[in-house]
Amino acid sequence: MGFYPAPIPMRMDGTARPGYSSYAQLVALVSQGWRVEPPVYMRPQWRSRAREENVYHFVLWWGGRFNLVSVPDSPELQQFLERNRLPVDRL
């Protein structure tokens, strides 16, 4: 199986990625057939002044390709993690 990562500064649709992806973008990729590879990785946001603000990194697979999607914490994201029973590793 080959590795064909998406370029880091670009989204899968080819548009520029200004920083983190949104929860809606994560859900859209999953609904298009991308599969989340557990575990999900969580770490404090680098640019955040508050230490309790976290970002979650998802490795997504589809058709032998992978993509790293980083999403800031939100109540919707917490529900997604719980609903899909995805393990989270803190970095």
N, C-alpha and C positions, 0 to 999 in steps of 0.2 A: 504494500500500500504506500503510495507516494505522499509526500507532504507538499502541499501547495498553499502556503499561508497567504492571506490577504495582506497587501502592503499595510504596514502599521498606521500611516496617516490617512488611510482611505477606508471608507465603509465598503461593504460588499457590493453596493450599487454604484461604486466608483466616485461618489461625491466625497469632498473633504470631510474629515472627522475633526471637529473643533476641540475635542477632548474626550470626555466619557460618552458612551452610548446611553440612550434612555431605556427605561424599562419597556416602553412601547416598542423600541427597536429590537430588544431581546425577544419579546413575545412574537413579533413579526417574523423573525428568523426561525424560531421554533415552529411556528405555524406553517412556514414554507418547507419544513422537513429537516431542518438542522437539529441534531441531537446533542444534548448536553452531556459531556463526559465528566462524571464525578471524579474527584470532589470539586466543589466550587471553592475558589480561594478568596479570602477576605483579608484586607489590610486597612490601616488608617489612610484617609485621603492625604496625599502628599501636600496639596496646596491649602489644606484646611487649617484654620486657626484652632478649631475645636478638636481635641483628640478623639472624641466619641463619634466623629463622622467617618464612616467606613465606605469603602468601595469593594465591590465583588467582581471577581474575574471568572468568566465562564469560558471554557474551551468547548467549542461547538464543532461537530463533525457532520459532513454531508458529502456523499459520493467520493470518498477518499480525500477530501479537502478539509482543512480545519481553519477556524477563525477564533481569535481571542476577542471577547466582548467584555468590556469593563463598564459596570453600571453602579452609580451611587446608590447608597442605601435608601430605602423608602418603605412605607408600610405595604405597598403593593408587591415590592420585591420580596419582603419577608413572607408574605402569603404564598408567592410563587415557590419559594424554597420549601416551605412547609408542605404545600399541596403536592409537590413533586418529590417529596422526601429526599432532597438532595443534601448530602453531607457537606459541611463547610469546614475547611481547614484555615486557621488563622496564620497569616504570614508574619 
